[in-house]
C-alpha cells in the first residue's frame, strides 16, 4: 500500500482492498496513486488529471461543491448502457481527493436509490427523521467506547407559518430548502443536520468539548437566520430558535435527550424566540409545574376551587361599584396568580366556561348591593372566539334578574386585534342591550386611537403603570392628563387603577379623573366583607367638576 493510500485510508476510515476502484489525487487534482483494482483502467502518467480520467466531471461544479461543503462527498452516476451504471463518489480528506468508482447493475442502483429515498427528505435533501433516529442511537452507543459526548440540537423556524400562508406553499417549500442550506453552511467536522418534519430540523454532533462547541454553534445558527431570504424577488425574514441537550449529562438514551432538547427549545421560544437555550433541570421543573397546573385547571370548576373577590371603585366620596376579580386556590400549591392561570385557560379553551361562571356569580352577588352600584367583570379575548357570546350574557342577566346598565364589561385591546369587525359588532350589540363597556389597561398595548373612534366605550381605564409614579414622573403626568382630556372630549369617563397613595388620589382628582380603584380605596375583599365595608365611610377628596378642567390648569401641573 502506498503512502498516499495509507494516509487517505487513515483519514477516511476507508479500505483499499475492496471491490470498488479508488483513485487518489492531490489538491491540484493531479493523479497521485491508484489501488490495484483500478490499475487496469487508469493511466499512471504522472501529469494525468482528474478531468482526463473522468471526463464527465465538470471542473466548476466540483470546485464549487468543495468550496461550499468540503466535508460532504460529491456523488455522480453515469449510465453505461445495457443496464449498467458507473457511480463516482469524490471525497476531500486531508491532503487528497479520493475518487471511489463503483460499477452497479440497474437492480443495485435502484436498491441504492430506494435506500436514499427511505432515509432522506425529498424537499431539502437532508437525512430524515428515520435516519436521525438511527444516527442518534449510534452516536449515543459510541459514547461509552470513545469517551466523547453527544449534543442534540432541535431547531425550529420562527414565523414560518405566516410566510407559508401569505406567499403560498411553493414559497414555503423554497424557504425550507434555503433554510436547510443555511443550516448546513454553519456545520463543520462531524456535525450532521436533519429535517424532522415541517419547519423542524435537528443537528447531531459529537466530540470532547460539546458544551462549548454547541454554545458557539447555536449562536452561529441563530445569527445566520438574522439575514433575510429572497424568494421570487421578495425579502423574507424568519428567525431560528434552538434547544440544546448534551449526553450523557442531560440523558443517555434518545428519548430522554430528545425530551431535554425539546424543553430547551420551548424555553428559547418562551424567552422571546430567535435564541439558543441549553437544557437545565430547572426548565424541567417549570414545565412539570405548568403541566400540573394545566391538568388541575380542568377540574378546578367542578372541585369548587375558584372564588371571586371584589374591589371597590370610588367616584368622588362615594362607592360607584365593585370589580369582580377571579381567584384560584390550588389544594397543593396554594393561591395561583391570575396572570399565571388565565393564559393557560385561554390556550386550553377553558376561558369561556370559566368566564361564564364568573359573570353569573358576580351578577348574583351584585343583587345584594344598592341598586345604583355597578359590577365590573373582565372579558377575555378568548371568550370572543366562541360563538353566541352576546346571547349567553343576555341570558345570564335575564336569569339572575340584574339590570343590564348595572353590568360593566372590561375588555383589553387584545379583543380588538383578532377578528376586529366581528368583535366590534359584538361590542355594539352589548352596548345596545344597555351594558356598559370599558377599555381596560389603556396605554400599555397598541393604544390605537381607531378603537376609540370606531367604538363608543363608556369608560377608559388608565393602567397602574402610569399611576404608580404619578407624583414624581412628569411624563406619567403628561400621559394621564392627555388620556383624561381625550376620553372626556369623546364622551367617555375615566377610571384609574392601582391607586395606592393619598398623593396619587390628589393628583388624579386634580386632573379630573372620574373614578379611582386601588389600595388607597380598599384591597379586594370576599363577598362576606362587602356589607361591613359599605356600612363604613369612604373618605376621599371631592371630584373636580369636569367643566373646571381648562388648558390653564394643565399648564401649571
C-alpha positions in Angstrom: 0.0 0.0 0.0 1.4 3.4 -1.0 2.0 6.3 1.3 -0.9 8.2 -0.3 -3.2 5.2 0.1 -2.3 4.7 3.7 -2.7 8.4 4.5 -6.1 8.6 2.8 -7.3 5.3 4.5 -6.4 6.7 7.9 -8.2 10.0 7.3 -11.3 8.4 5.7 -11.6 5.2 7.7 -11.8 3.5 4.3 -10.1 0.4 2.9 -8.1 0.0 -0.3 -8.8 -3.7 -1.0 -12.5 -3.5 -1.6 -14.2 -4.3 -4.9 -14.6 -0.6 -5.6 -11.9 1.2 -7.5 -10.1 4.1 -5.7 -8.0 6.8 -7.4 -6.2 9.4 -5.3 -5.4 13.0 -6.4 -3.6 15.8 -4.9 -5.1 19.3 -4.2 -4.2 20.3 -7.8 -6.3 17.4 -9.0 -3.2 15.5 -10.3 -3.2 11.8 -10.0 -1.1 10.5 -7.1 -2.0 6.8 -6.7 -4.5 4.1 -7.6 -5.5 0.9 -5.9 -4.8 -2.5 -7.5 -8.4 -2.8 -8.6 -8.2 0.5 -10.6 -4.7 0.0 -12.2 -6.0 -1.8 -15.3 -8.3 1.0 -16.3 -6.4 4.1 -15.2 -3.3 5.6 -16.8 -0.4 6.1 -14.4 1.1 9.0 -16.3 2.5 11.5 -13.8 0.7 14.5 -15.1 -2.7 13.0 -15.7 -5.5 14.9 -14.1 -8.9 14.1 -12.6 -10.7 15.7 -15.6 -8.8 13.4 -18.1 -9.7 10.2 -16.2 -13.3 11.2 -15.6 -14.2 13.5 -18.5 -17.9 13.5 -17.3 -16.9 15.7 -14.4 -17.4 19.5 -14.7 -14.5 21.4 -13.2 -16.5 24.3 -12.0 -19.2 22.1 -10.3 -16.5 20.2 -8.4 -14.7 23.3 -7.3 -18.0 25.0 -6.2 -19.1 21.9 -4.3 -15.9 21.5 -2.3 -15.7 25.3 -1.7 -19.1 25.3 -0.1 -19.3 21.9 1.6 -15.8 20.3 1.8 -17.0 17.8 4.4 -19.7 16.3 2.1 -18.8 13.9 -0.8 -19.8 14.7 -4.3 -21.8 11.8 -5.8 -22.5 11.3 -9.6 -23.9 8.5 -11.6 -23.4 7.7 -15.4 -25.5 5.3 -17.4 -23.1 2.9 -19.3 -25.9 1.2 -21.1 -27.0 -2.5 -21.0 -28.4 -2.0 -17.5 -25.1 -0.9 -16.0 -24.1 2.3 -14.2 -20.8 3.9 -13.1 -21.1 5.8 -9.9 -18.4 8.2 -8.6 -18.1 9.5 -5.1 -15.4 12.2 -4.6 -14.2 12.8 -1.0 -11.9 15.7 0.1 -10.0 14.3 3.0 -6.7 15.5 4.4 -4.3 16.4 1.6 -6.0 14.4 -1.0 -9.1 13.9 -3.1 -10.2 10.3 -3.3 -12.5 9.1 -6.0 -14.4 5.9 -5.4 -15.6 4.3 -8.6 -18.3 1.7 -8.5 -20.0 -0.3 -11.3 -23.5 -1.4 -10.4 -26.3 -3.1 -12.2 -29.7 -1.5 -12.7 -31.1 -3.6 -9.8 -28.3 -2.4 -7.5 -28.7 1.2 -8.5 -32.5 1.0 -7.9 -31.8 -0.5 -4.5 -29.4 2.3 -3.6 -32.0 4.9 -4.8 -34.7 3.4 -2.8 -32.5 3.3 0.3 -31.7 7.0 -0.3 -35.4 7.9 -0.6 -36.1 6.0 2.6 -33.5 7.9 4.6 -33.6 11.4 3.1 -36.1 14.2 2.9 -37.1 14.7 -0.7 -37.5 18.5 -0.4 -34.3 19.5 1.3 -32.1 16.5 0.7 -31.2 16.3 4.4 -31.4 13.0 6.2 -35.0 12.4 7.5 -36.4 11.5 10.9 -35.8 7.8 10.3 -32.1 8.3 9.6 -31.9 10.8 12.5 -33.2 8.1 15.0 -30.6 5.6 13.7 -27.7 8.1 13.9 -28.7 9.4 17.3 -28.8 5.9 18.7 -25.5 5.0 17.1 -23.9 8.2 18.5 -25.1 7.5 22.0 -24.0 3.9 21.9 -20.5 5.0 20.9 -20.2 7.3 24.0 -19.1 4.5 26.3 -16.3 3.4 23.9 -14.8 6.6 22.7 -15.3 8.9 25.7 -16.9 11.7 23.7 -20.1 13.4 24.4 -23.0 13.8 22.0 -25.0 17.0 21.5 -28.5 17.2 20.1 -29.9 20.5 18.9 -33.5 20.9 17.9 -34.1 23.8 15.6 -37.5 25.5 14.8 -38.1 28.3 12.4 -39.8 31.4 13.9 -42.7 32.9 11.9 -42.6 30.3 9.2 -46.4 29.8 9.1 -47.2 33.5 8.1 -44.8 33.1 5.2 -46.4 29.9 4.1 -49.9 31.4 4.5 -49.3 34.7 2.7 -46.9 33.7 -0.1 -48.2 30.1 -0.6 -46.9 26.6 -0.2 -44.4 26.8 -3.1 -42.7 29.8 -1.4 -42.8 27.9 1.9 -41.1 24.9 0.3 -38.4 27.2 -1.2 -37.9 28.8 2.2 -37.4 25.3 3.8 -34.8 24.5 1.1 -32.9 27.8 1.7 -33.2 27.2 5.5 -31.6 23.8 5.1 -28.8 25.2 3.1 -28.1 27.9 5.6 -28.1 25.4 8.5 -25.5 23.2 6.5 -23.3 26.3 6.0 -22.8 26.6 9.8 -21.7 23.0 10.2 -18.1 21.7 10.3 -16.5 18.5 11.2 -18.7 15.6 12.3 -21.9 17.7 12.7 -24.9 16.4 10.8 -28.2 18.2 10.0 -31.6 16.5 9.6 -35.1 17.6 8.7 -37.6 16.1 11.2 -40.9 17.5 10.0 -42.4 20.7 8.7 -40.1 23.6 9.8 -38.4 21.4 12.4 -34.7 20.5 12.0 -32.1 18.8 14.1 -28.3 18.7 14.4 -26.3 15.9 16.0 -22.6 16.5 16.8 -20.1 14.7 18.9 -16.7 15.5 20.4 -14.7 16.2 23.5 -15.9 19.7 24.4 -19.5 19.7 23.3 -20.8 22.3 25.8 -18.6 25.0 24.4 -18.9 23.9 20.8 -22.7 23.7 20.8 -23.0 27.0 22.5 -20.9 28.6 19.7 -22.8 26.6 17.0 -26.2 27.6 18.5 -25.3 31.2 18.4 -23.9 30.9 14.9 -27.2 29.3 13.7 -29.3 31.9 15.3 -27.2 34.7 13.8 -27.3 33.1 10.3 -31.1 33.4 10.3 -31.0 37.1 11.0 -30.2 37.6 7.3 -33.2 37.7 5.0 -34.1 35.1 2.5 -35.0 36.0 -1.1 -38.0 34.2 -2.6 -39.2 35.2 -6.0 -37.6 38.6 -5.5 -39.3 39.1 -2.1 -37.2 39.5 1.1 -38.5 37.2 3.8 -37.4 37.2 7.4 -37.7 34.1 9.6 -35.8 33.6 12.8 -34.5 30.4 14.4 -34.9 29.1 17.9 -32.6 26.3 19.2 -32.8 23.9 22.1 -29.7 22.1 23.1 -29.2 18.9 25.2 -25.9 17.0 25.8 -25.3 13.4 26.6 -24.5 11.9 29.0 -25.3 14.8 31.3 -28.8 15.5 30.1 -29.7 11.9 29.3 -28.1 8.8 27.9 -30.9 7.5 25.7 -32.6 9.0 22.6 -36.0 9.6 24.2 -34.5 11.4 27.3 -32.2 13.5 25.2 -35.0 14.4 22.8 -37.2 15.5 25.7 -34.4 17.6 27.2 -33.7 19.5 23.9 -37.4 19.9 23.3 -37.8 21.5 26.8 -34.8 23.8 26.0 -36.4 24.7 22.7 -39.6 25.6 24.5 -37.6 27.8 26.9 -36.0 29.6 23.9 -39.4 30.3 22.4 -40.8 31.4 25.7 -37.9 33.8 26.3 -38.6 35.7 23.0 -37.5 33.3 20.2 -34.5 33.9 18.0 -32.1 32.4 20.5 -30.4 29.2 21.6 -31.0 27.7 25.0 -29.2 24.8 26.7 -31.2 22.4 28.8 -31.2 23.0 32.5 -33.0 20.9 35.1 -34.9 24.0 36.3 -36.6 24.1 32.9 -38.0 20.7 33.5 -39.3 21.7 36.9 -41.1 24.7 35.4 -42.6 22.5 32.6 -43.8 19.9 35.1 -45.3 22.5 37.3 -47.1 24.1 34.4 -48.4 20.7 33.3 -49.6 20.1 36.8 -51.5 23.4 36.8 -52.9 22.7 33.4 -54.3 19.4 34.5 -55.6 20.9 37.7 -57.2 23.8 35.9 -59.5 21.4 34.0 -61.1 20.2 37.3 -60.9 23.5 39.3 -64.5 24.5 38.5 -66.1 21.2 39.4 -64.0 21.0 42.6 -65.1 24.4 43.6 -61.6 25.8 43.8 -62.4 29.2 42.2 -63.7 32.2 44.1 -64.3 35.9 43.4 -63.1 38.9 45.4 -64.5 42.3 44.9 -62.5 45.6 44.8 -64.4 48.8 45.3 -64.5 51.5 42.7 -64.8 55.1 44.1 -66.4 58.1 42.4 -65.8 61.2 44.5 -66.6 60.4 48.1 -69.0 57.5 47.3 -68.7 54.0 46.0 -69.6 53.5 42.4 -69.4 49.7 42.4 -67.1 46.8 42.6 -64.8 44.9 40.1 -65.1 41.1 40.2 -61.6 39.5 40.4 -61.2 35.8 39.9 -59.1 33.8 42.4 -57.8 30.2 42.3 -56.9 28.4 45.5 -55.0 25.2 44.4 -55.2 22.5 47.1 -51.5 21.7 46.9 -49.8 24.9 45.6 -51.9 27.5 47.3 -53.2 30.6 45.6 -52.3 30.8 41.9 -52.0 34.3 40.4 -54.5 35.1 37.6 -51.5 36.2 35.4 -50.4 32.5 35.5 -53.6 30.5 35.1 -55.7 32.8 32.9 -53.4 32.5 29.9 -53.4 28.7 30.4 -57.2 28.7 30.4 -57.3 30.8 27.2 -54.8 28.5 25.5 -56.7 25.3 26.5 -60.1 26.6 25.5 -61.4 26.8 29.1 -61.9 30.5 29.4 -65.5 30.6 28.0 -66.7 28.2 30.7 -64.8 29.9 33.5 -65.8 33.4 32.3 -69.5 32.3 32.3 -69.2 31.1 35.9 -67.6 34.4 37.0 -70.2 36.5 35.2 -73.1 34.6 36.6 -71.8 34.6 40.2 -70.8 38.3 40.1 -74.2 39.3 38.8 -75.9 37.3 41.6 -73.6 39.0 44.2 -74.5 42.5 42.8 -78.2 41.9 43.6 -77.1 42.3 47.3 -75.8 45.8 46.7 -77.5 49.2 46.4 -79.3 49.4 43.1 -77.0 52.2 41.8 -73.9 50.1 42.2 -72.4 48.5 39.1 -70.4 45.3 38.9 -67.4 45.2 36.6 -66.4 41.9 35.0 -63.4 41.2 32.8 -64.0 39.6 29.4 -61.1 37.5 28.0 -60.2 37.8 24.2 -60.7 34.0 24.1 -64.3 34.4 25.1 -64.9 36.4 21.9 -63.7 33.4 19.8 -66.7 31.3 21.0 -69.9 32.0 19.1 -73.0 33.2 21.0 -71.3 35.4 23.5 -74.0 38.1 23.5 -76.8 35.5 23.8 -75.0 34.0 26.9 -74.5 37.3 28.6 -78.1 38.4 27.9 -79.4 35.1 29.2 -77.4 35.4 32.4 -78.8 38.9 33.1 -82.3 37.6 32.5 -81.9 34.5 34.6 -80.3 36.4 37.5 -82.5 39.4 37.2 -79.8 42.1 37.1 -80.5 45.3 35.1 -78.2 45.5 32.1 -77.0 49.0 33.0 -75.5 47.7 36.2 -73.1 45.5 34.4 -69.8 46.8 33.0 -67.7 44.5 30.9 -64.0 45.3 30.8 -62.0 44.3 27.7 -58.4 44.8 26.7 -57.1 45.9 23.3 -56.3 42.2 22.6 -60.0 41.7 22.0 -59.8 44.1 19.1 -56.7 42.7 17.5 -58.4 39.5 16.3 -61.4 39.4 14.1 -61.8 43.1 14.6 -65.1 43.6 12.6 -66.9 40.7 14.3 -65.7 41.7 17.7 -66.8 45.3 17.2 -70.2 44.1 16.1 -70.4 42.0 19.3 -69.4 45.0 21.5 -72.0 47.2 19.7 -74.7 44.6 20.3 -73.8 44.5 24.0 -73.9 48.3 24.2 -77.4 48.3 22.5 -78.5 46.0 25.3 -77.6 48.7 27.8 -74.4 47.0 29.1 -71.5 49.4 29.9 -68.2 48.7 28.1 -64.8 49.7 29.5 -61.4 49.6 27.7 -59.0 48.2 30.3 -55.2 48.8 30.6 -55.3 51.6 28.1 -51.8 52.8 27.1 -49.9 49.5 27.7 -50.6 47.7 24.4 -51.2 49.1 21.0 -53.4 52.1 22.1 -54.8 52.6 18.6 -56.9 55.7 18.5 -59.0 54.0 15.8 -60.5 51.8 18.6 -61.8 54.9 20.3 -63.1 56.4 17.1 -64.9 53.2 15.9 -66.5 52.2 19.2 -68.1 54.4 21.8 -66.6 53.0 25.0 -68.3 54.1 28.2 -65.1 54.0 30.3 -61.4 54.3 29.6 -59.2 52.7 32.4 -55.7 54.0 32.9 -53.3 51.3 33.8 -51.4 51.3 37.1 -48.1 51.6 35.2 -48.8 55.3 34.6 -50.3 55.8 38.1 -47.5 54.3 40.2 -45.1 57.2 39.8 -47.6 59.9 39.1 -46.4 62.1 41.9 -42.8 62.3 40.6 -42.7 61.5 36.9 -43.6 64.4 34.6 -44.1 62.0 31.6 -46.6 60.0 33.5 -48.4 63.2 34.5 -48.5 64.3 30.9 -49.8 60.9 29.6 -52.5 60.7 32.3 -53.6 64.3 31.7 -53.8 63.7 27.9 -55.8 60.5 28.3 -58.3 62.1 30.6 -58.8 65.1 28.2 -59.1 62.8 25.2 -61.6 60.5 26.9 -63.7 63.4 28.1 -63.8 65.0 24.7 -65.0 61.7 23.3 -67.8 61.5 25.9 -66.1 58.8 28.0 -65.5 58.6 31.7 -62.0 57.7 33.0 -61.1 55.3 35.8 -57.5 54.9 37.2 -56.3 51.6 38.5 -53.6 50.8 41.1 -54.1 54.0 43.1 -52.2 53.4 46.3 -51.4 56.7 48.0 -53.2 59.8 49.0 -50.8 61.8 46.8 -52.0 59.8 43.8 -55.6 60.4 44.7 -54.9 64.1 44.9 -53.2 64.2 41.6 -55.9 62.2 39.8 -58.7 64.2 41.3 -56.9 67.4 40.3 -56.6 66.1 36.7 -60.3 65.4 36.6 -60.2 61.6 36.8 -63.8 60.3 37.3 -63.2 57.1 39.3 -60.4 55.6 41.3 -59.6 52.0 42.2 -56.7 50.6 44.2 -55.4 50.0 47.7 -55.9 53.7 48.6 -59.6 52.9 48.4 -59.6 49.3 49.5 -58.0 45.9 48.9 -60.1 43.3 47.1 -62.4 41.5 49.6 -64.5 38.4 49.8 -68.3 38.8 49.4 -68.7 38.3 53.2 -66.8 41.6 53.9 -68.8 43.8 51.5 -71.6 44.7 53.8 -69.3 45.8 56.6 -67.3 47.8 54.1 -70.4 49.6 52.8 -71.5 50.3 56.4 -68.3 52.3 57.0 -67.3 55.6 55.4 -65.1 56.2 52.5 -63.2 59.5 52.9 -61.8 60.9 49.6 -61.3 64.3 48.1 -64.3 65.6 46.2 -64.3 65.0 42.4 -63.2 68.1 40.4 -66.2 69.0 38.1 -65.3 68.2 34.6 -66.1 71.6 33.2 -63.4 73.2 35.5 -60.7 71.3 33.6 -59.0 74.1 31.4 -55.8 74.4 29.5 -54.6 76.9 32.1 -54.9 74.1 34.8 -52.7 71.8 32.7 -50.0 74.5 32.2 -49.3 74.8 35.9 -49.3 71.0 36.6 
